[in-house]
Amino acid sequence: MGFFVKTNPQDSISDISKGNNLELSSVNPGAFAFAWSFVKELARTPNRVLTSVVVIVYEHHGPKGHLGFAPRISPDHFRAPFTAAEGWGTFSQTRQAQGQKETIAVKYGKLRLRTLAFEIAEGFSPSGATFAIKGKKLEAPIKVEGRRVMVTLPEETVIIAGESMDLELA
């Protein structure tokens, strides 16, 4: 499912979410509903502007159950929508001196996960990961390579619409 959102860089997300100066194009008619939901999700953060800059480096491999994020703008307090093979949702990240918290919330469809990857702050060296989903709090092994941390969940996990996963690196 692919779509393109064309706007003027000067337009605020608030203007865009109202449909002002917005052009959507797609090779898949079903992508229009997703694109509109995507723009409305962006509108929840006021005073943001759509531009042609890289906001986040994103990895997804549906069959392997892999999802990864590396925010490039405001990584200490970041929130953005994402798409996956069978759904979409929001990703948020908060960094503090002694830890980093990631939240993956599925808004539509479902998300199968087995591994997760995140970029960590320079100088931060986590020793483990704890995640919570469906009322359960579990630990997961991690592998750190430079500023990238790979989290391997104990078993494949499926998050459905309306559910979220909180993950803490400490």
C-alpha positions in Angstrom: 0.0 0.0 0.0 1.7 3.2 -1.1 0.6 6.8 -1.2 2.0 10.2 -1.6 1.0 13.4 0.2 1.9 16.6 -1.6 1.7 19.9 0.3 3.5 23.3 0.5 6.3 23.2 3.1 4.8 26.4 4.6 1.5 24.7 5.4 0.9 23.6 9.0 -0.4 20.2 9.8 -3.6 21.8 11.1 -4.2 23.4 7.6 -3.4 20.1 5.9 -5.7 18.1 8.2 -8.5 20.4 7.2 -7.8 19.5 3.5 -6.3 22.9 2.6 -3.7 22.6 -0.2 -3.6 18.8 0.1 -3.1 16.5 -2.8 -3.2 12.7 -2.3 -2.2 10.3 -5.0 -2.0 6.5 -4.9 -1.8 3.4 -7.0 -4.2 1.7 -4.6 -7.7 3.3 -4.0 -7.7 1.7 -0.5 -4.6 3.7 0.4 -6.6 7.0 0.4 -8.4 6.1 3.6 -5.1 5.2 5.2 -3.4 8.4 3.9 -6.2 10.6 5.4 -5.9 8.8 8.8 -2.1 9.3 8.6 -2.5 13.0 8.1 -5.1 13.3 10.9 -2.7 11.5 13.2 0.0 14.0 12.4 -2.4 16.8 13.1 -2.5 15.8 16.8 0.8 17.4 17.2 0.2 21.1 16.5 2.7 23.4 14.7 4.3 20.5 12.8 5.1 21.1 9.1 5.3 18.4 6.4 8.6 18.8 4.5 10.9 16.7 2.5 13.3 15.8 5.4 13.9 12.5 7.0 12.0 12.5 10.3 12.6 8.8 11.1 14.5 5.8 9.9 12.0 3.0 9.9 12.4 -0.8 9.4 9.7 -3.4 9.0 9.7 -7.0 7.8 6.2 -8.5 8.2 7.1 -12.2 7.7 10.0 -12.0 10.2 8.0 -9.9 12.7 10.6 -7.2 12.8 10.0 -3.5 13.5 12.7 -0.8 14.0 12.8 3.0 14.6 15.5 5.6 14.7 14.0 9.1 15.0 16.2 11.9 13.4 14.2 14.9 14.7 13.6 15.3 18.4 14.5 11.8 19.4 14.2 12.6 23.1 10.5 13.2 22.8 9.2 11.7 19.5 5.9 10.5 18.2 4.9 9.5 14.6 2.5 7.2 12.8 3.9 4.1 11.1 2.5 1.5 8.7 3.0 -2.3 8.8 2.1 -5.3 6.7 -1.3 -5.8 8.4 -2.1 -2.5 10.1 -0.9 0.9 11.3 -0.4 2.8 14.5 1.8 5.2 16.3 5.3 5.0 17.7 6.5 7.2 20.5 9.9 7.5 22.2 11.1 9.3 25.4 14.7 9.4 26.4 15.9 10.2 29.9 19.5 10.1 31.4 19.2 6.5 32.7 16.7 5.0 30.2 14.6 5.1 27.1 10.9 4.2 26.7 9.2 3.1 23.5 5.5 2.8 23.0 4.0 1.1 19.9 0.2 1.5 19.7 -1.8 -0.2 17.0 -4.7 1.9 15.7 -5.9 -0.4 12.9 -5.4 -4.0 12.0 -2.7 -6.0 13.8 1.1 -6.1 14.2 3.1 -9.3 14.6 6.4 -8.8 16.5 9.4 -11.0 17.2 12.3 -8.5 17.1 12.5 -4.7 17.6 15.4 -2.3 16.9 15.9 1.2 18.3 18.6 3.8 18.2 19.8 4.8 21.7 21.3 8.0 22.9 25.1 8.4 22.6 26.7 7.3 25.8 23.7 5.2 27.0 24.4 1.5 27.4 21.3 -0.4 28.4 21.7 -3.7 30.1 18.2 -5.1 29.5 14.7 -4.5 28.2 11.3 -4.9 30.0 8.1 -4.8 28.0 4.5 -4.7 28.9 1.6 -5.9 26.8 -1.9 -7.2 27.7 -1.3 -6.7 31.4 1.9 -8.8 31.4 5.3 -7.4 32.2 8.2 -9.5 30.7 11.9 -9.2 30.2 13.6 -9.6 26.9 17.3 -10.1 25.9 19.0 -7.3 24.0 22.0 -7.0 21.8 23.8 -3.6 21.5 25.9 -2.6 18.5 27.1 1.0 18.7 23.9 3.1 19.1 21.6 0.4 17.9 19.8 -2.0 20.3 18.0 -5.2 19.1 15.4 -6.6 21.4 14.3 -10.2 20.9 10.9 -11.0 22.4 10.6 -14.4 24.1 7.9 -15.4 21.6 6.0 -14.0 18.7 3.6 -11.3 20.0 0.6 -10.0 18.2 -0.7 -6.5 19.0 -4.3 -5.8 17.7 -6.1 -2.5 17.2 -6.6 -0.7 20.5 -3.7 -2.4 22.2 -0.2 -1.1 22.8 3.3 -2.3 23.9 5.4 -0.3 26.3 9.1 -1.2 26.2 11.8 0.2 28.6 15.5 0.0 28.0 17.5 0.5 31.2 
